[in-house]
Every structure is written in structure tokens, then in C-alpha cells.
């Protein structure tokens, strides 16, 4: 009865899509990515998990270049979640050093490509060296006008919504806003993405089919794309295929 019902949940297309196949007038402005599968990629190669995280940095470079090439305006990467603190201490410490390593190494090239680095998340619990590195990257690229490469670092959507709710309550009590003013638009102005449009497309690698507490409010009408490729092997071709798949869909936002 259910045979074939879920066969399009993951992209297994054999069609080779080129950048020339994309409709330049239907490029998603904002692409969100859950970079999943670093550890499993490393395990499959007999390497420690941290090797997968380091290899994942190269995938970030490839995606930034591909996004720039096709005309995407914003890429938001789920770099470290509020739940990732549950991982082994040595892995967490390694992950906290990656932003510094990546940004110091790549900042000149990012500037050459006119990429603006932004960080979205909560500073609480982040080591000082991590905060210093990401703020310096923001400062050094703030005048760039090209792709916004937005890292969600120590980010969790439920935490974000709770934080926004508390801020709204505070402002009501302070008389800055009234209860009658609270609507979806106003709540959006209290979220960490207040300066960005909602994601048009979410890409999740490694074959997992869940949102993992990522941009839950913002992705009410986001198109979801899942690929079995692990993040360290994700490349320009994978990215183009995701954009092409997005362009084959009809976005109605609840209308007919």
C-alpha cells in the first residue's frame, strides 16, 4: 500500500545537473544547511571524528564559492547547536577551535570573494578565543557586499524562541510595546534572524530526515532537501542539484 510513498524523501536522482540548467530568475535568496555526517564520514575511513570536522571546513569553502557563483544571497550554516555540548569534552574543545582555525586561514580569500561573515547564536558558554575569532571575522568583512556566510554557533531554535518571548514580555512591562502589538511580524523582530528573510531552502546532508532544533520558526514554509552525501564530501555539484530540485517545486505558501 505504501510502496513508493517516501521514495522522493532523499534525493537519489541520476540526472547530472549543470549550473547552466538553473533558472537564474528562481535562485533561493537564503539557503540554510545542516552540515551532518562528519563523524560517520571519518569512521568510514578509519579516522577519528575530529578528522571529519576538519574535512567539513573544506566543504564550507566549496559551498560558499558555489553559492556565490549561482547568486544565493545568504547561506546559514548550523555550525554548533546548544545540544552539542553533550558531546565528549575533547570533541567539543576541538569544535570550539575550528572557527578560529577556519576564519584565520580563509579570511583573506573570503574578503577577495566579497563574502560577509556573520555569526548567529548565544555567546554564553563559548570560550573567549572562539568569540574573539568570530567577532574579528565579522569586523574584517563587514564592508563586503556579496554573499552573507552566516554561522549558527551555539544556536538552538527553542532557546531562541524562549529568549525572544522573554524579551517581548520585558518590553511590554517596560511600556515599550503593548500586548495588542504582538503578532508574527513583531516576534520575528526579536529573533536572531531579524535582518534576514526566512530560508527558502534547507539542505541536510548524511541522509538524516529531521530539523534538529534549527530555525523552527523561520522554516514554516522552507523547502526541505535531504541528501545521503556526508558533509565532508558535499561539493558544488551537490549544491547545484539541490538548487535545481528547489526550482522544480511550486511554492504556494498555503494558497492554491
Backbone as CSV, one residue per row, in Angstrom:
resi,resn,N_x,N_y,N_z,CA_x,CA_y,CA_z,C_x,C_y,C_z
1,UNK,0.816,-1.214,0.000,0.000,0.000,0.000,0.850,1.265,0.000
2,UNK,1.934,1.218,0.781,2.756,2.414,0.931,4.000,2.379,0.051
3,UNK,4.096,1.433,-0.832,5.282,1.328,-1.672,5.473,2.603,-2.502
4,UNK,6.661,3.158,-2.406,6.993,4.343,-3.193,6.572,5.651,-2.561
5,UNK,5.853,5.574,-1.428,5.311,6.801,-0.837,6.408,7.768,-0.435
6,UNK,7.529,7.242,0.048,8.593,8.089,0.558,9.844,8.067,-0.335
7,UNK,9.730,7.605,-1.552,10.912,7.414,-2.362,11.579,8.732,-2.759
8,UNK,10.873,9.851,-2.677,11.482,11.132,-3.016,11.936,11.897,-1.778
9,UNK,11.891,11.247,-0.603,12.300,11.924,0.620,13.774,12.293,0.553
10,UNK,14.586,11.424,-0.005,16.005,11.712,-0.218,16.238,11.811,-1.716
11,UNK,17.181,12.656,-2.082,17.442,12.832,-3.495,18.378,11.747,-3.986
12,UNK,17.898,10.892,-4.857,18.722,9.837,-5.440,18.733,9.937,-6.955
13,UNK,18.510,11.144,-7.475,18.414,11.333,-8.912,19.742,11.024,-9.589
14,UNK,19.662,10.409,-10.775,20.870,10.127,-11.541,21.109,11.195,-12.596
15,UNK,20.210,12.166,-12.695,20.362,13.238,-13.659,21.550,14.114,-13.282
16,UNK,22.426,14.364,-14.225,23.553,15.254,-13.995,23.110,16.674,-14.317
17,UNK,23.105,17.520,-13.305,22.638,18.888,-13.456,23.839,19.820,-13.496
18,UNK,23.845,20.712,-14.459,24.910,21.705,-14.575,24.383,23.070,-14.172
19,UNK,25.277,23.970,-13.896,24.869,25.311,-13.486,24.050,25.988,-14.577
20,UNK,24.296,25.605,-15.842,23.538,26.173,-16.957,22.075,25.723,-16.943
21,UNK,21.778,24.638,-16.216,20.407,24.134,-16.136,19.555,24.922,-15.150
22,UNK,20.189,25.762,-14.334,19.453,26.513,-13.328,18.768,27.722,-13.937
23,UNK,17.592,28.022,-13.418,16.865,29.229,-13.813,17.420,30.402,-13.004
24,UNK,18.110,31.336,-13.639,18.733,32.437,-12.888,17.732,33.363,-12.220
25,UNK,16.454,33.248,-12.607,15.416,34.105,-12.027,14.679,33.418,-10.868
26,UNK,15.138,32.217,-10.498,14.494,31.475,-9.411,15.545,30.882,-8.474
27,UNK,16.520,31.690,-8.129,17.554,31.260,-7.200,17.098,31.590,-5.769
28,UNK,17.151,30.635,-4.851,16.758,30.952,-3.471,17.662,32.030,-2.881
29,UNK,17.059,33.014,-2.224,17.853,34.071,-1.614,18.614,33.562,-0.399
30,UNK,17.948,32.728,0.392,18.515,32.276,1.667,18.500,30.754,1.709
31,UNK,19.666,30.151,1.828,19.791,28.701,1.941,20.338,28.365,3.326
32,UNK,19.629,27.527,4.056,20.096,27.048,5.362,20.617,25.629,5.189
33,UNK,21.689,25.304,5.912,22.312,23.987,5.755,22.608,23.367,7.118
34,UNK,22.141,22.131,7.309,22.542,21.324,8.461,23.689,20.438,7.989
35,UNK,24.876,20.761,8.454,26.102,20.088,7.990,26.288,18.806,8.804
36,UNK,25.745,17.709,8.323,25.689,16.478,9.115,26.536,15.378,8.471
37,UNK,27.093,14.516,9.320,27.783,13.329,8.827,29.286,13.377,8.913
38,UNK,29.840,14.384,9.572,31.310,14.465,9.687,31.894,13.236,10.377
39,UNK,31.290,12.858,11.505,31.801,11.729,12.271,31.674,10.417,11.532
40,UNK,30.536,10.195,10.885,30.329,8.945,10.146,31.235,8.860,8.931
41,UNK,31.481,10.016,8.294,32.421,10.049,7.168,33.804,9.617,7.639
42,UNK,34.234,10.164,8.778,35.559,9.827,9.311,35.625,8.355,9.708
43,UNK,34.576,7.874,10.378,34.566,6.482,10.810,34.672,5.539,9.628
44,UNK,33.988,5.881,8.527,34.037,5.042,7.335,35.414,4.969,6.712
45,UNK,36.249,5.946,7.031,37.616,5.969,6.507,38.645,5.549,7.554
46,UNK,38.131,5.079,8.711,39.033,4.641,9.759,39.760,5.783,10.445
47,UNK,39.150,6.963,10.452,39.770,8.150,11.032,39.008,8.578,12.284
48,UNK,39.646,9.358,13.156,38.921,9.885,14.320,37.869,10.899,13.887
49,UNK,36.841,11.104,14.721,35.750,12.004,14.395,36.241,13.419,14.079
50,UNK,37.267,13.861,14.790,37.746,15.225,14.568,38.278,15.414,13.152
51,UNK,38.742,14.335,12.527,39.201,14.435,11.133,38.038,14.778,10.221
52,UNK,36.854,14.277,10.558,35.670,14.599,9.771,35.286,16.057,9.916
53,UNK,35.417,16.593,11.124,35.102,18.004,11.345,36.070,18.906,10.576
54,UNK,37.334,18.525,10.548,38.306,19.337,9.806,38.034,19.263,8.309
55,UNK,37.683,18.073,7.821,37.354,17.923,6.396,36.104,18.724,6.060
56,UNK,35.215,18.866,7.030,33.994,19.637,6.801,34.252,21.099,6.518
57,UNK,35.389,21.616,6.995,35.727,23.013,6.725,35.965,23.244,5.237
58,UNK,36.520,22.248,4.569,36.731,22.375,3.125,35.390,22.420,2.388
59,UNK,34.405,21.684,2.911,33.079,21.717,2.295,32.449,23.097,2.434
60,UNK,32.716,23.768,3.548,32.200,25.135,3.722,32.754,26.038,2.629
61,UNK,34.036,25.933,2.343,34.651,26.728,1.277,33.988,26.444,-0.061
62,UNK,33.770,25.164,-0.354,33.176,24.805,-1.640,31.760,25.368,-1.770
63,UNK,31.003,25.272,-0.703,29.614,25.751,-0.742,29.572,27.270,-0.863
64,UNK,30.451,27.969,-0.148,30.482,29.432,-0.242,30.772,29.868,-1.677
65,UNK,31.715,29.204,-2.325,32.042,29.540,-3.708,30.876,29.228,-4.641
66,UNK,30.245,28.070,-4.430,29.122,27.680,-5.283,27.942,28.629,-5.100
67,UNK,27.664,28.997,-3.862,26.552,29.909,-3.590,26.797,31.265,-4.233
68,UNK,28.027,31.736,-4.133,28.393,32.998,-4.780,28.197,32.914,-6.283
69,UNK,28.579,31.782,-6.837,28.532,31.598,-8.287,27.102,31.623,-8.829
70,UNK,26.167,31.000,-8.100,24.791,30.904,-8.616,23.928,32.088,-8.199
71,UNK,24.410,32.904,-7.243,23.661,34.103,-6.883,22.836,34.011,-5.617
72,UNK,23.117,33.013,-4.756,22.465,32.956,-3.446,22.974,34.132,-2.610
73,UNK,22.092,34.757,-1.860,22.476,35.942,-1.080,22.929,35.618,0.339
74,UNK,22.324,34.588,0.948,22.624,34.238,2.338,22.717,32.720,2.465
75,UNK,23.770,32.252,3.117,23.879,30.845,3.495,24.056,30.791,5.003
76,UNK,23.122,30.128,5.684,23.214,29.960,7.132,23.595,28.519,7.435
77,UNK,24.731,28.340,8.102,25.290,27.022,8.395,25.099,26.688,9.868
78,UNK,24.536,25.521,10.144,24.358,25.072,11.527,25.693,24.514,12.000
79,UNK,26.501,25.361,12.628,27.867,25.006,12.975,27.987,24.286,14.310
80,UNK,27.199,24.729,15.308,27.272,24.111,16.631,25.973,24.424,17.352
81,UNK,25.290,23.391,17.809,23.982,23.598,18.429,24.097,23.677,19.949
82,UNK,23.045,24.167,20.593,23.015,24.227,22.044,23.003,22.819,22.645
83,UNK,22.668,21.807,21.832,22.675,20.424,22.304,24.042,19.764,22.124
84,UNK,24.902,20.342,21.296,26.205,19.731,21.024,27.156,19.738,22.224
85,UNK,26.809,20.506,23.267,27.637,20.495,24.483,27.609,19.129,25.156
86,UNK,26.657,18.274,24.789,26.557,16.936,25.381,27.620,15.982,24.822
87,UNK,28.317,16.394,23.794,29.323,15.527,23.178,30.556,15.409,24.076
88,UNK,31.441,14.435,23.795,32.651,14.281,24.616,33.459,15.575,24.687
89,UNK,34.066,15.844,25.826,34.753,17.108,26.059,35.854,17.377,25.035
90,UNK,36.610,16.340,24.669,37.700,16.561,23.716,37.175,16.969,22.341
91,UNK,36.003,16.415,21.950,35.410,16.787,20.669,34.871,18.210,20.710
92,UNK,34.217,18.575,21.830,33.704,19.937,21.984,34.849,20.941,21.935
93,UNK,35.942,20.645,22.636,37.096,21.554,22.639,37.664,21.727,21.232
94,UNK,37.692,20.634,20.478,38.174,20.719,19.098,37.249,21.580,18.255
95,UNK,35.948,21.374,18.413,34.975,22.148,17.643,35.050,23.637,17.975
96,UNK,35.331,23.949,19.224,35.444,25.359,19.627,36.677,26.027,19.028
97,UNK,37.640,25.227,18.610,38.822,25.788,17.971,38.701,25.934,16.466
98,UNK,37.719,25.242,15.875,37.571,25.272,14.419,37.228,26.649,13.859
99,UNK,36.327,27.422,14.494,36.042,28.754,13.937,37.295,29.616,13.817
100,UNK,38.123,29.581,14.846,39.363,30.351,14.813,40.280,29.857,13.702
101,UNK,40.429,28.538,13.601,41.293,27.953,12.581,40.790,28.273,11.177
102,UNK,39.483,28.079,10.960,38.912,28.299,9.632,38.976,29.764,9.226
103,UNK,38.548,30.639,10.126,38.442,32.051,9.771,39.802,32.702,9.592
104,UNK,40.762,32.340,10.428,42.102,32.912,10.272,42.732,32.457,8.954
105,UNK,42.466,31.229,8.589,43.044,30.662,7.368,42.370,31.195,6.112
106,UNK,41.050,31.417,6.187,40.277,31.722,4.983,39.850,33.186,4.866
107,UNK,40.126,34.005,5.852,39.576,35.356,5.870,39.996,36.177,4.656
108,UNK,41.239,36.023,4.219,41.705,36.807,3.066,40.945,36.414,1.798
109,UNK,40.760,35.115,1.599,40.034,34.661,0.410,38.567,35.058,0.474
110,UNK,37.977,34.995,1.674,36.587,35.425,1.830,36.443,36.898,1.479
111,UNK,37.413,37.695,1.878,37.395,39.117,1.521,37.532,39.305,0.014
112,UNK,38.404,38.525,-0.607,38.583,38.616,-2.051,37.285,38.280,-2.786
113,UNK,36.507,37.369,-2.230,35.243,36.968,-2.847,34.074,37.854,-2.407
114,UNK,34.379,38.913,-1.648,33.366,39.877,-1.202,32.323,39.233,-0.286
115,UNK,32.742,38.191,0.466,31.845,37.481,1.379,31.822,38.200,2.722
116,UNK,30.626,38.359,3.271,30.464,38.946,4.598,30.181,37.835,5.610
117,UNK,31.042,37.697,6.607,30.874,36.673,7.642,30.000,37.220,8.761
118,UNK,28.990,36.454,9.148,28.123,36.818,10.274,28.017,35.616,11.208
119,UNK,27.807,35.898,12.482,27.649,34.847,13.481,26.288,35.024,14.152
120,UNK,25.574,33.919,14.317,24.243,33.946,14.909,24.168,32.895,16.007
121,UNK,23.947,33.311,17.239,23.851,32.359,18.331,23.982,33.072,19.660
122,UNK,24.377,32.337,20.674,24.475,32.886,22.024,25.890,32.732,22.550
123,UNK,26.455,33.828,23.024,27.844,33.819,23.494,28.040,32.984,24.750
124,UNK,26.959,32.778,25.510,27.091,32.038,26.759,27.745,30.679,26.525
125,UNK,28.700,30.334,27.348,29.449,29.070,27.326,30.545,29.018,26.261
126,UNK,30.541,29.929,25.310,31.584,29.907,24.291,32.912,30.378,24.880
127,UNK,34.022,29.697,24.542,35.330,30.145,25.022,35.664,31.526,24.473
128,UNK,36.458,32.257,25.212,36.827,33.613,24.814,37.538,33.622,23.464
129,UNK,38.402,32.620,23.215,39.145,32.602,21.950,38.217,32.389,20.755
130,UNK,37.117,31.647,20.960,36.153,31.438,19.888,35.397,32.729,19.593
131,UNK,34.924,33.383,20.649,34.199,34.648,20.482,35.081,35.687,19.800
132,UNK,36.327,35.780,20.237,37.257,36.763,19.675,37.473,36.523,18.183
133,UNK,37.621,35.253,17.792,37.870,34.918,16.391,36.690,35.269,15.507
134,UNK,35.473,34.933,15.965,34.311,35.176,15.113,33.979,36.663,15.023
135,UNK,34.163,37.388,16.113,33.903,38.833,16.071,34.922,39.541,15.184
136,UNK,36.150,39.082,15.196,37.170,39.673,14.332,36.835,39.413,12.866
137,UNK,36.335,38.214,12.562,35.952,37.897,11.183,34.789,38.773,10.739
138,UNK,33.836,39.006,11.632,32.725,39.902,11.310,33.242,41.311,11.023
139,UNK,34.151,41.772,11.861,34.685,43.128,11.702,35.434,43.279,10.385
140,UNK,36.245,42.291,10.048,37.083,42.400,8.858,36.307,42.254,7.553
141,UNK,35.094,41.710,7.621,34.307,41.520,6.390,33.043,42.367,6.366
142,UNK,32.872,43.251,7.339,31.603,43.970,7.483,31.267,44.890,6.315
143,UNK,32.268,45.313,5.561,32.018,46.217,4.443,31.790,45.474,3.127
144,UNK,31.932,44.162,3.147,31.701,43.379,1.937,30.207,43.367,1.608
145,UNK,29.901,43.257,0.332,28.511,43.376,-0.119,28.002,42.127,-0.841
146,UNK,28.806,41.064,-0.844,28.401,39.846,-1.540,27.672,38.872,-0.627
147,UNK,27.911,37.600,-0.823,27.269,36.540,-0.060,27.442,36.755,1.441
148,UNK,26.360,36.596,2.197,26.432,36.574,3.661,26.600,35.121,4.084
149,UNK,27.738,34.812,4.700,28.013,33.476,5.213,27.765,33.522,6.713
150,UNK,26.622,33.009,7.111,26.112,33.169,8.467,26.270,31.854,9.240
151,UNK,27.120,31.868,10.268,27.364,30.676,11.071,26.455,30.677,12.301
152,UNK,25.622,29.644,12.437,24.808,29.481,13.635,25.648,28.722,14.652
153,UNK,26.158,29.448,15.639,27.133,28.900,16.585,26.556,28.992,17.995
154,UNK,26.523,27.860,18.684,25.827,27.768,19.972,24.397,28.273,19.802
155,UNK,23.733,27.684,18.822,22.378,28.086,18.458,21.414,26.929,18.676
156,UNK,20.234,27.238,19.192,19.133,26.290,19.291,17.843,27.060,19.106
157,UNK,16.950,26.569,18.265,15.756,27.328,17.922,14.818,27.501,19.110
158,UNK,14.656,26.481,19.922,13.765,26.613,21.077,14.326,27.653,22.054
159,UNK,15.625,27.626,22.256,16.264,28.619,23.129,16.060,30.020,22.557
160,UNK,16.183,30.141,21.252,15.984,31.426,20.587,14.557,31.943,20.805
161,UNK,13.561,31.072,20.656,12.166,31.478,20.804,11.864,31.850,22.257
162,UNK,12.405,31.084,23.198,12.222,31.424,24.615,12.866,32.773,24.917
163,UNK,14.066,32.981,24.408,14.770,34.251,24.608,13.959,35.411,24.030
164,UNK,13.406,35.215,22.836,12.594,36.255,22.203,11.334,36.537,23.022
165,UNK,10.719,35.482,23.537,9.499,35.650,24.339,9.784,36.455,25.603
166,UNK,10.876,36.136,26.267,11.249,36.882,27.475,11.505,38.355,27.148
167,UNK,12.129,38.613,26.025,12.413,39.993,25.632,11.125,40.757,25.345
168,UNK,10.166,40.088,24.726,8.876,40.721,24.448,8.155,41.039,25.753
169,UNK,8.143,40.065,26.668,7.495,40.290,27.968,8.145,41.475,28.681
170,UNK,9.463,41.534,28.647,10.191,42.641,29.280,9.773,43.981,28.674
171,UNK,9.691,44.019,27.347,9.355,45.281,26.684,7.901,45.689,26.917
172,UNK,7.015,44.695,27.096,5.627,45.019,27.442,5.573,45.634,28.838
173,UNK,6.279,45.019,29.772,6.294,45.521,31.141,6.934,46.909,31.234
174,UNK,7.897,47.169,30.341,8.563,48.470,30.324,7.751,49.515,29.564
175,UNK,6.666,49.085,28.938,5.828,50.012,28.196,6.338,50.351,26.809
176,UNK,7.331,49.606,26.329,7.887,49.869,25.000,6.958,49.373,23.893
177,UNK,6.220,48.301,24.183,5.226,47.787,23.243,3.997,47.389,24.055
178,UNK,2.874,47.202,23.365,1.651,46.751,24.031,1.358,45.313,23.629
179,UNK,0.538,44.659,24.421,0.148,43.284,24.108,-0.524,43.210,22.747
180,UNK,-1.281,44.229,22.392,-2.007,44.235,21.124,-1.069,44.307,19.913
181,UNK,0.139,44.765,20.122,1.099,44.874,19.020,1.776,43.548,18.691
182,UNK,1.643,42.574,19.570,2.353,41.305,19.379,1.675,40.486,18.286
183,UNK,2.410,40.235,17.217,1.954,39.371,16.140,3.176,38.658,15.563
184,UNK,2.996,37.915,14.490,4.103,37.153,13.912,5.238,38.072,13.458
185,UNK,4.888,39.189,12.866,5.917,40.109,12.379,6.757,40.640,13.530
186,UNK,6.085,41.045,14.616,6.816,41.594,15.747,7.712,40.539,16.397
187,UNK,7.193,39.322,16.573,8.026,38.273,17.166,9.271,38.034,16.318
188,UNK,9.101,38.080,15.001,10.245,37.903,14.110,11.342,38.924,14.324
189,UNK,10.966,40.107,14.784,11.947,41.164,15.030,12.755,40.906,16.296
190,UNK,12.342,39.941,17.092,13.066,39.588,18.312,13.921,38.328,18.119
191,UNK,13.851,37.744,16.938,14.650,36.558,16.650,16.026,36.953,16.134
192,UNK,16.963,36.012,16.164,18.334,36.291,15.734,18.434,36.509,14.229
193,UNK,17.404,36.122,13.499,17.390,36.278,12.039,16.616,37.522,11.601
194,UNK,16.420,38.467,12.507,15.553,39.615,12.216,15.992,40.405,10.995
195,UNK,17.260,40.329,10.639,17.756,41.090,9.483,17.761,40.283,8.190
196,UNK,17.281,39.039,8.257,17.315,38.166,7.085,15.913,37.689,6.710
197,UNK,15.690,37.404,5.431,14.441,36.741,5.050,14.470,35.300,5.535
198,UNK,13.311,34.685,5.686,13.269,33.274,6.070,13.959,32.428,5.000
199,UNK,14.549,31.305,5.393,15.200,30.448,4.390,14.207,29.966,3.335
200,UNK,14.629,30.008,2.101,13.834,29.445,1.008,14.056,27.942,0.906
201,UNK,15.279,27.532,1.229,15.678,26.135,1.050,16.528,25.680,2.225
202,UNK,16.221,24.500,2.749,17.074,23.842,3.738,17.713,22.616,3.099
203,UNK,19.006,22.488,3.253,19.726,21.296,2.810,20.246,20.587,4.062
204,UNK,19.971,19.292,4.159,20.587,18.497,5.223,21.327,17.323,4.605
205,UNK,22.565,17.172,4.986,23.390,16.087,4.459,23.316,14.854,5.357
206,UNK,23.850,13.757,4.876,24.062,12.479,5.581,22.837,11.584,5.639
207,UNK,21.723,11.973,5.013,20.561,11.103,4.951,19.617,11.178,6.130
208,UNK,19.935,11.978,7.140,19.026,12.131,8.276,17.859,13.030,7.892
209,UNK,16.672,12.727,8.416,15.453,13.414,7.994,14.797,14.127,9.172
210,UNK,15.456,15.126,9.715,14.888,15.903,10.814,15.514,17.290,10.825
211,UNK,14.889,18.205,11.584,15.343,19.596,11.636,16.314,19.861,12.777
212,UNK,16.328,19.003,13.786,17.294,19.091,14.881,17.339,20.468,15.547
213,UNK,16.176,21.033,15.802,16.072,22.291,16.556,16.752,23.449,15.832
214,UNK,16.617,23.480,14.513,17.265,24.503,13.688,16.208,25.369,13.011
215,UNK,16.151,26.649,13.336,15.304,27.637,12.657,13.843,27.178,12.552
216,UNK,13.302,26.669,13.651,11.952,26.096,13.610,10.897,27.122,13.233
217,UNK,10.976,28.316,13.783,10.015,29.374,13.451,10.201,29.825,12.008
218,UNK,11.436,30.016,11.617,11.747,30.604,10.313,11.453,29.652,9.153
219,UNK,11.428,28.358,9.408,11.283,27.402,8.312,9.858,26.883,8.148
220,UNK,8.878,27.699,8.518,7.484,27.284,8.366,7.148,26.912,6.924
221,UNK,7.717,27.626,5.950,7.438,27.357,4.536,8.707,27.138,3.723
222,UNK,9.757,26.732,4.382,11.014,26.436,3.692,10.910,25.099,2.958
223,UNK,11.475,25.047,1.768,11.558,23.780,1.030,12.693,22.947,1.619
224,UNK,12.434,21.664,1.870,13.405,20.789,2.519,14.041,19.844,1.497
225,UNK,15.354,19.726,1.577,16.096,18.868,0.647,17.073,18.014,1.443
226,UNK,16.971,16.696,1.295,17.841,15.782,2.025,18.701,14.995,1.044
227,UNK,19.968,14.874,1.347,20.877,14.107,0.509,21.651,13.123,1.374
228,UNK,21.968,11.980,0.831,22.710,10.962,1.583,24.201,11.275,1.664
229,UNK,24.674,12.251,0.917,26.089,12.612,0.956,26.467,13.137,2.337
230,UNK,27.584,12.684,2.873,28.092,13.228,4.125,28.644,14.624,3.866
231,UNK,28.624,15.468,4.901,29.042,16.847,4.704,30.465,16.987,4.153
232,UNK,31.457,16.234,4.619,32.813,16.423,4.076,32.931,16.154,2.580
233,UNK,31.982,15.403,2.009,32.050,15.120,0.578,31.085,15.986,-0.235
234,UNK,30.350,16.855,0.437,29.397,17.728,-0.249,30.166,18.747,-1.082
235,UNK,29.786,18.887,-2.357,30.549,19.745,-3.260,29.624,20.627,-4.102
236,UNK,30.218,21.342,-5.037,29.439,22.250,-5.883,28.346,21.516,-6.634
237,UNK,28.640,20.309,-7.124,27.646,19.543,-7.875,26.436,19.222,-6.997
238,UNK,26.694,18.802,-5.757,25.592,18.536,-4.830,24.756,19.797,-4.607
239,UNK,25.434,20.918,-4.449,24.737,22.176,-4.180,23.860,22.575,-5.370
240,UNK,24.392,22.450,-6.557,23.631,22.785,-7.764,22.412,21.871,-7.897
241,UNK,22.587,20.585,-7.582,21.469,19.651,-7.642,20.367,20.047,-6.664
242,UNK,20.765,20.534,-5.486,19.768,20.968,-4.501,19.008,22.189,-5.002
243,UNK,19.721,23.124,-5.620,19.064,24.317,-6.163,18.126,23.924,-7.304
244,UNK,18.568,23.019,-8.147,17.739,22.564,-9.266,16.465,21.900,-8.756
245,UNK,16.592,21.049,-7.740,15.436,20.382,-7.155,14.462,21.418,-6.592
246,UNK,14.998,22.424,-5.933,14.177,23.523,-5.394,13.382,24.196,-6.507
247,UNK,14.012,24.391,-7.651,13.364,25.094,-8.754,12.253,24.281,-9.415
248,UNK,12.208,22.989,-9.160,11.142,22.158,-9.745,9.868,22.178,-8.902
249,UNK,9.920,22.826,-7.747,8.782,22.813,-6.836,7.907,24.049,-7.002
250,UNK,6.638,23.924,-6.648,5.720,25.057,-6.672,5.498,25.542,-5.255
251,UNK,5.894,26.749,-4.957,5.764,27.289,-3.598,4.482,28.110,-3.524
252,UNK,3.506,27.616,-2.734,2.187,28.253,-2.674,1.905,28.950,-1.341
253,UNK,2.702,28.668,-0.327,2.547,29.309,0.985,1.110,29.224,1.502
254,UNK,0.495,28.074,1.315,-0.858,27.843,1.806,-1.954,28.198,0.828
255,UNK,-1.613,28.889,-0.267,-2.618,29.255,-1.273,-2.737,28.120,-2.295
256,UNK,-3.618,28.311,-3.256,-3.836,27.298,-4.300,-2.851,27.534,-5.433
